Amino acid sequence: KAAKEHDIPEDLNKILENKVIETVSDLHYVNMSVVEMRCLGGADGEGIVSKSVSSHSDLIPGVYEGGLKIWECTFDLIDYISEAEIPFTNKTVLDLGCGAGLLGIVALRGRAEKVHFQDYNSTVIDEITVPNVAANCINEGSRVGSGADRKTSKPPSKRPKKAESSPDVLPKCRFFSGEWSEVSQLLLGSSKPFAKYDVILTSETIYNPDYYSALHDTLAQLLDKNGRVYLAGKAHYFGVGGGIHLFEKFVVERNVFRTSVVKKIDKGLQRCIMEMAFKDSS
């Protein structure tokens, strides 16, 4: 799937038109079912919503890769970022396989200098990721909590507040859709200045072993020599065969990165947070 960069509309109110905003862990995001209704009404150029609905599947390899849902490991990684006090100030960050973009939004709130968002599907970027970043720009100033307040999150507001002027956060962001390898080529071959990423955040991107080579190569090409990858995933993905330990084994065999599982979550199916860095990094 070819890569493309998405333009950011100047009018934030237009981005959030016909969107219902919900709040969780002090993060704002668009109600997915409202987005799905809009897409079924013709706002989805890729047709991924109707295909997902008709096939009763959250994953259609090569067509739709799950970006219409917020998967649970995303919240695991948000909690870990807070617990470990991962610094983002003045860093360049990539939210890889971003979906709703919550990880990148956490980095923005941590005063990252630049945050780039990538998802396989262009519909996800246009209808979910960009609106979510815009919603959090309007409500700028509140910092991400530890996640402990998630159960008592405020009820969703019917409509977002009006944005009086475009905040200074959106110019820090770039948005891309397409396959990982294609996005890497687009970034590395662009005439626009590109600095490799200090931090790459990615959640639930290791479910399919067929994608491990592309994911590994993308991380190797785009991470700064002293950068860090924080990856959240389940111990095993039933039905597709992937999992954190299988991916870790794959990475070890490639001998490019050193890895460590920095957190395990044992509620229900085991989930893990893995940190990766180049073997020769400081």
N, C-alpha and C positions, 0 to 999 in steps of 0.2 A: 504494500500500500504506500503510494507516494507520500512524501512529507510536504507539509505546507505550514507557513506561519500565518497566524490569524491576526487581523487588524483589530485594534481595540476601539470601539466606538467612543467618541469624545463625550457624549451625553450619558452620564451614569443612569439618569432616570429612564432613558430609553432601554438600556441594558436590562433594567429591573421591571420593565413594563410587563404586566400580566404574570408576575411571579409572586408566590407566597413564600415568605421568609420564616424559617424556623431557627431555633437556637439550641445548641448543645455544647456543653463545656465552654460557654462564653464565645462560641464560634457560630457565625450565621451562615445558613445555607438554604438553597431553594428547595421547596417541597418537590420531591421527585415525581409523585403521582400527578401533580399539576403539570409538570414539564412533559410527562408521558402523554397526557391528554392533548396538549398543544401539538406534540410531535405527530400523534395519530391524526390530528386535524390538518397536517400538511407542512409542519415546520421542520420536518426531518428529511433533509435531502438524501441521506444514506438509507433511509427506511429501516434503521436498526430497531426502532421501537416495535414496529409492526412485526418484524421478523422474530424478535425476542418473545413477543406476546404469542404469536402463532405457533412457535416451536416450544413454548413453555420452558425456555432456557435462559439462564443468565450469561451463558457463554456460547458463542457460535464461532469456532476458530476461523480466523481470516475474514470475519464479517463484523462481529461485535465481541468485544473483550471485557465486558463487565462494568464499564464506567458509569452505568446508570444507577449503581448501588453504592452505598458506603459500606465497605466490608469491615468486619470487626477488628482485624489486625491494625487498621488505621488508628483506632483509638488506643490500642496497645502502644503504638509508636509515639503517639502524642503524649501519653502518660510517661513513657520512658524519657522523651526529650525534656520534660519538666523535671522528673526525678534526677536525671543525670546532669541537668543544667547545661545542655549542649549549647555552646555559644554560636550565635548567628551574626552578631554585630559586624558589619562591613564585609560579610561573606557573600560569595556567589553560590546560589543554591539551585539545584534541579529537583523538582517533584516529578519523578519518572513513573509513568502509568498512573497519572494523577487522579483521574476520575473527578470527584468533587473538589479536589485541590486543597483539602484541609491541611495537609502537611506543609505545603508551600505557604499557606496563609499563616500557619504558626511561625514559620521562618520569617515572614514579613513582619509579624508582630515582635519578633526578636531582633528587629532592626537589621535584617539582611540588606546588603547593598543592592543585589539583583536576585530575582527569583524567576526561574523559567518553569513552565508547566508543559508536560507532554502527555497526551493520551492517544491511543490508537485511532479513536473515532472523532471526526471533526464535529459531529452533532454534539458529543459530550462537551467538547471545548466551548462551542458557541452557546449551548443551551444551559450548561451546568457550571463549568469551571469559571468562565469569565464573569457570569452573574454572581457567583459565590465570592470571588475576589472583590467585585464591586460592592457587594453587600457589606463586606467587612471593612472596606475603605470608608464607607459612610459612617460606620460605627467604630471608626478608629479610636484608639486610646485605651480600650480595655485590653488587658493582656490575657493570654491564654492561662486558664487555671490548671490544676493538677488532674482534673478529670473526676475528682471525687464528687463534684456537684452535678454530675451528669444526670442522675435520676431525678433531681429537683430542678431541672432546667426550666426556664421560663416558658409559658405557653407561646406558641407561634403568634407573631403579629400578623395582622391581615395583609398589610402592605408595608414595604420598606419606607423609611423616612425619606423625604425629598433631599436630594443632594444639592446644596446651594452652589458649590463649585467643585470642579474635579480635584480630588485630593492628590497629594504628591506621591502616593503609593503606586498607582497604576503605571506611571512611567518607568518604574523599576522592574516591571513584569514583561515577559514575552510568552506567547502561547503557541504551541506546535501540535499538529496532529500527524499521524502516520506511523509506520513501522519504526522500531528503534534504529535499525541500521540506516534507514533513509533519513531520519531526523539527524543522526550523527553526521552523515554526509552533507546535509543542508547546512548545519552549523559550522563544520570544519571547512567547507568549501565556499562559505559566504564572503561577500565583500565587506559585510558589517564586521566591526571588531568583535572578536569572541575570546573570552578568557575561560579556561577550563574551570570546572566547578570545585569549590572548596568542600562542599557537602552535597551528596546525592541522597535523597530520601525516597524510599520505594516500599510499597506495601502490597502484599498478595499478588506479586508478579511472578512467583515461582511455581505456580500450580501445574504448568505443563512442561515436562522435560524437553519437548521439542524446541522450546524457546530459549533453553539455557545458553546455548552458544551465542545467540544474538544478544541476550541480556549481558552476558559476561563481556563480550567484545565492546558493547556500548559503554559499559562502566569503565573498561580499560582505556577507551579512546577519549572519554569526556571528563574523567576525574583528574584533578590537579595532582601533581606528583606527591604532594603531602596531604592530599584530601582524604575524606572519610565517607564511606557509604554506610547508611543505616537502613537495614532491610528487615521488614516484619513479614512473617509468614507462618503458616500452620506446619506442624510436624509432618502431616500427611494430608494430601488432597485426594479423597476417594473419588474414583471415577475418571480422574485425569492422570493420577500416578505420581505427581510431583510432591515436593515437600522440602522442608528446610535442611534436613540431613542429607538428602540426595543432592541438593544444590551445593551444599558445603563440600561434599565429596567431589563434585564436578569442579569446583573452584580450586580445591587442593591439587587435583590432577593437572590443572592448567598451570599451576606454579607461578602465577602472576601476583596474586593477592595473598595476604595473611588474613585469617578470619578468626573471630571469636564470638561465641554465643554469649551475649551480655545480660540477657534476661530470659527466663522461662515463665510462661503463664500456664498453670495446670488446671484451670477451670474448664471442665468439659474436655474437648479435644485440645491436646497440648499445642501452644503457640509460642513462638520464639522471636526475639530480636537479635539480629546478627550485625556485628560491625566488621567492615572490610577496609583494608588499607593496602597500598602497594608494599611488597616485601622489602623494597629498598627505601621506604619512606622514613622520615624522622618521626 
